[in-house]
Amino acid sequence: MGQGNDLTALTLAQARDGLRAKEFTARELTQSFVDRVAASEKLNAYILQTPEHALEAAERSDARLGADDARPLEGLPLGVKDLFCTRGVRTTACSNILGDFTPPYESKVTENLWADGALMLGKLNNDEFAMGSSNETSAYGACLNPWRTDAGEALVPGGSSGGSSAAIAARLGLAATATDTGGSIRQPAALTGTVGLKPTYGRCSRWGIVAFASSLDQAGPITRTVRDSAIMLTSMAGHDARDTTSVDMVVPDYEAALTGDIRGLRIGVPKEYRIDTMPLEIEALWQQGMDWLRDAGAEIVDVSLPHTKYALPAYYIIAPAEASSNLARYDGVRYGARKMGDDIDDMYARTRGEGFGEEVQRRLLIGTYALSAGYYDAYYLKALQVRRLIAQDFENAYEHCDLLLTPTTPSAAFPLDKGQSDPLEMYLNDVFTVTVNLAGLPGISVPAGLDAKGLPLGLQLIGKAFGEEELLRAAQVLEEAAGFSAKPDDWWTSS
Amino acid sequence: MVRRIAGLARIQVDDDKLPALAKELSAILGFVEQLSEVDTENVKPYTSPVEMQIKARADAVTDGGYPEDILANAPEKDDGYFAVPKVVE
């Protein structure tokens, strides 16, 4: 079947509308995705496929669709990042330390999606405990980007939500859940030509999501369009008494916010994001983005975020410190893969020494050091003070503008093994995204163009806290102006 | 130093890995050293992006009663308990 009449070529919104118009059944739609996912092992986007799950749920959805009793996401097949606990389905955060952990409970975000009628195709690859920017730290091995250079060179899909971004770019699901601690939704979206939305901190419940850095983690969707992102967020968001930082605010219908009208909106362009090492084509794309938004009636304003350069250093104290506390629970006692030792202390040390991968160990050691007696004030407290200054930068900027426009990443997708020699180089991937997590703001990456090698590049819009409606509205205008229609070919399929 | 931190973090690190790890950690700490340039005099530490009073729930038992679920993923269990190597001799 060509892409023309292939159901996997539909967007989430198109599939939803097609199901309701009875152009095809949920069973047919799901089978198309199940078949495509089954042939995608070369990409390693799915680390666990759940076709029975999906097809059984599709039957139930067809019954509801037949009775005109469809819920918002009725019969729509999704992929789930392996950081989300799924009842009865193995969840490992792509770490050996969790072994074959099978949660007896469901994360709030996925529970919301299933309650709205969506169904699960399987669990998606990610960097171990979401620590990475290339999906190469996964215990299940690297995930490949469906985009390659013309010479056929294999590239990373970004990270940590690399399975989610690769799956959506390769049409292995209508949408995917993802999480973003320093850029883990937006960076992989930019590297795969997809849309990645990190909502405001507190918009989605973190309950049942494997914790990395609790004051920074936030769940969001990766989709092919901004409209799909709005539809997904409407279902994912909401208050949850089990996450005391989730906010008790009405969830708007985000799709209804997509009016296409951004006349009079003030778009800030932060001068500190113009870094020396930025490739010219990204600089040019950024300028193009400003022109697109101006042509749509927005006003472009120069703003300053003076503490930007300190965001990554602050992040590399705060995130590891929180991780060292959060990951203390993996001790081989109650769940996961235990490694026996001479006594209980030895058991802890072996379990953690063998169970955690190198990057996770590095971060746990940094975090432990930053929190240890004598260093706490110099590192951790200092980083928290700088974090406040970074958040204040945004507050000051928002006195002059409504949204910010920046590139999402400093480069397009890069080859595998690139960051292995130097962990710091890998950290620089998050230079434009990490500020948003530190300030708890929403941000979205929209595919905006191709570089000289034919690889996708993204532009990022940053909103005010709980300003997702305005953010999505502007993102859709940007998406439409960019008219990004390039697609990777199916070099990876096996039949 | 690395050995001490690894001990605090309860992570066993092989001796032959220590030198490389020390180098990597020094590089990361060197990178974060930039923070000392920032004047943070009288700046209150930022502890949560959510500027709100966290809701308190009723002080009541709201969960529990399913020990099989709790023990389902245990590496070792014994008579309804998690089992570990002897802690007290």
Chai-1 contact restraints between the chains, C-beta under 6 A:
chainA,res_idxA,chainB,res_idxB,connection_type,confidence,min_distance_angstrom,max_distance_angstrom,comment,restraint_id
A,F101,B,N73,contact,1.0,0.0,6.0,A-B,restraint_1
A,P104,B,D69,contact,1.0,0.0,6.0,A-B,restraint_2
A,P104,B,A72,contact,1.0,0.0,6.0,A-B,restraint_3
A,Y201,B,P49,contact,1.0,0.0,6.0,A-B,restraint_4
A,G202,B,V50,contact,1.0,0.0,6.0,A-B,restraint_5
A,S215,B,S48,contact,1.0,0.0,6.0,A-B,restraint_6
A,T244,B,I54,contact,1.0,0.0,6.0,A-B,restraint_7
A,T245,B,V50,contact,1.0,0.0,6.0,A-B,restraint_8
A,Y310,B,V38,contact,1.0,0.0,6.0,A-B,restraint_9
A,P313,B,F31,contact,1.0,0.0,6.0,A-B,restraint_10
A,P313,B,V32,contact,1.0,0.0,6.0,A-B,restraint_11
A,P313,B,Q34,contact,1.0,0.0,6.0,A-B,restraint_12
A,P313,B,L35,contact,1.0,0.0,6.0,A-B,restraint_13
A,Y316,B,V32,contact,1.0,0.0,6.0,A-B,restraint_14
A,I317,B,V32,contact,1.0,0.0,6.0,A-B,restraint_15
A,V333,B,F82,contact,1.0,0.0,6.0,A-B,restraint_16
A,V333,B,V84,contact,1.0,0.0,6.0,A-B,restraint_17
A,R334,B,F82,contact,1.0,0.0,6.0,A-B,restraint_18
A,Y335,B,N73,contact,1.0,0.0,6.0,A-B,restraint_19
A,R338,B,P75,contact,1.0,0.0,6.0,A-B,restraint_20
A,D343,B,P85,contact,1.0,0.0,6.0,A-B,restraint_21
A,I344,B,V84,contact,1.0,0.0,6.0,A-B,restraint_22
A,I344,B,P85,contact,1.0,0.0,6.0,A-B,restraint_23
A,I344,B,V87,contact,1.0,0.0,6.0,A-B,restraint_24
A,M347,B,P85,contact,1.0,0.0,6.0,A-B,restraint_25
A,Y348,B,R10,contact,1.0,0.0,6.0,A-B,restraint_26
A,A349,B,R10,contact,1.0,0.0,6.0,A-B,restraint_27
A,A349,B,Q12,contact,1.0,0.0,6.0,A-B,restraint_28
A,R350,B,Q12,contact,1.0,0.0,6.0,A-B,restraint_29
A,R352,B,R10,contact,1.0,0.0,6.0,A-B,restraint_30
A,R352,B,I11,contact,1.0,0.0,6.0,A-B,restraint_31
A,G353,B,I11,contact,1.0,0.0,6.0,A-B,restraint_32
A,G353,B,Q12,contact,1.0,0.0,6.0,A-B,restraint_33
A,Q361,B,I11,contact,1.0,0.0,6.0,A-B,restraint_34
A,L364,B,A9,contact,1.0,0.0,6.0,A-B,restraint_35
A,L365,B,I5,contact,1.0,0.0,6.0,A-B,restraint_36
A,L365,B,A9,contact,1.0,0.0,6.0,A-B,restraint_37
A,I366,B,I28,contact,1.0,0.0,6.0,A-B,restraint_38
A,T368,B,I5,contact,1.0,0.0,6.0,A-B,restraint_39
A,T368,B,L8,contact,1.0,0.0,6.0,A-B,restraint_40
A,T368,B,A9,contact,1.0,0.0,6.0,A-B,restraint_41
A,Y369,B,I5,contact,1.0,0.0,6.0,A-B,restraint_42
A,L381,B,P45,contact,1.0,0.0,6.0,A-B,restraint_43
A,K382,B,L35,contact,1.0,0.0,6.0,A-B,restraint_44
A,L384,B,P45,contact,1.0,0.0,6.0,A-B,restraint_45
A,L384,B,Y46,contact,1.0,0.0,6.0,A-B,restraint_46
A,Q385,B,T40,contact,1.0,0.0,6.0,A-B,restraint_47
A,Q385,B,V43,contact,1.0,0.0,6.0,A-B,restraint_48
A,Q385,B,P45,contact,1.0,0.0,6.0,A-B,restraint_49
A,V386,B,L35,contact,1.0,0.0,6.0,A-B,restraint_50
A,V386,B,V38,contact,1.0,0.0,6.0,A-B,restraint_51
A,R387,B,Y46,contact,1.0,0.0,6.0,A-B,restraint_52
A,R388,B,V43,contact,1.0,0.0,6.0,A-B,restraint_53
A,R388,B,Y46,contact,1.0,0.0,6.0,A-B,restraint_54
A,P423,B,E24,contact,1.0,0.0,6.0,A-B,restraint_55
A,L424,B,A27,contact,1.0,0.0,6.0,A-B,restraint_56
A,L424,B,F31,contact,1.0,0.0,6.0,A-B,restraint_57
A,G440,B,P49,contact,1.0,0.0,6.0,A-B,restraint_58
